[in-house]
Amino acid sequence: MIVHTTIASPVGPLLLAASDDGLHLIEFHTPRHPMRRNAQWRQGDNALLRLATRQLDEYFAGKRRDFELELAPQGTPFQREVWQTLAAIPYGATISYAQLAQRIGKPAAVRAVGAANGRNPLPLVLPCHRVIGSDGSLTGFGGGLPTKQFLLQMEGALPTISQSASLDLFGAPA
């Protein structure tokens, strides 16, 4: 059985889902690739969801840089390898998709790495937002580019942009 709950965050509501195996999902309000739900899903609460909520709150408050959660992402062996490698990107740092492909020993698999990164079911905890284009551009993110920008600025990986030039999380001028 998978238990799920929705929590508030500075980047909008987040759906968290967990089972006895670990945390399966952190999903943004309007995900590009929503996880399919089935009869084994039920709304509720458990110790892991409470722990994940606390650690996410600490992360957004600037008090947590690493997560200590039992994870159970569902994906292909290649996807899981990419996702595990994401966990090694330090808080406040970024790498390119090409560098991520090199880190898993498949330098020619940049597109496949990008696709796996885009299917990451545990963003924030497995920090796919820290992967950027080789030219430094913010490319693709399941939570939207304004959310990616917000997260990287919050972590100090990007300089903050003046109020007049920034976007709010919904893409409208601030």
LOLUM-866832 format. One record per residue (C-alpha): x, y, z; residue in one letter. Coordinates in steps of 0.5 Angstrom, whole numbers, plus 500, padded with zeros to 3 digits. Layout:
! residues N
XYZA/...
This chain:
! residues 174
500500500M/502507498I/500513503V/500520500H/499527503T/500534500T/504539504I/505546503A/512549500S/515556498P/514552491V/507550491G/504544494P/508538494L/505531494L/509526498L/508518497A/511513501A/510505503S/514501508D/520501503D/521508503G/519515500L/517514493H/515521490L/515528491I/511531486E/510538484F/503541483H/503541476T/508535474P/510534467R/510526468H/505525474P/506518477M/500513476R/496512482R/492505483N/488502488A/494501493Q/494509494W/491512500R/491519503Q/494519510G/500519514D/506515517N/512516520A/516517514L/512522511L/512526517R/520526517L/520528510A/515534511T/520536517R/526535513Q/523539507L/521544511D/528545514E/531545507Y/526551505F/528554511A/536554510G/537549515K/538543511R/543541506R/542533505D/536529506F/536523511E/530519508L/529512506E/528512498L/524507494A/524511487P/521506481Q/525506475G/529502470T/536500472P/539506468F/534511471Q/536509478R/543510477E/542517474V/538519480W/543516485Q/548520482T/544526483L/544525490A/552526490A/551533487I/553538493P/548543496Y/549550492G/553547486A/551545479T/553540474I/551540466S/548534463Y/554532460A/558532466Q/552527469L/553523463A/561522465Q/559521472R/555515470I/561513465G/556514459K/559520456P/555519450A/549518453A/547526455V/540525452R/538519456A/541522462V/537528461G/531524460A/532520466A/533526470N/526529467G/523523470R/526523477N/520522482P/524525488L/526532486P/529536491L/531530495V/535527489L/537534486P/535534479C/535542479H/542542480R/543540473V/544545468I/545546461G/553546458S/552553457D/550555464G/542555462S/537553466L/534547462T/528543463G/525542470F/519538472G/517544477G/518549472G/524553470L/522559475P/522554481T/529551478K/531558479Q/528559485F/531553488L/538555485L/538562488Q/536559495M/542555495E/546560493G/548557486A/545562482L/546570483P/539573485T/536577480I/534584481S/526585483Q/525588476S/528583472A/525577476S/519572475L/515570480D/514562481L/508563476F/512566470G/509573471A/514579472P/515580479A/
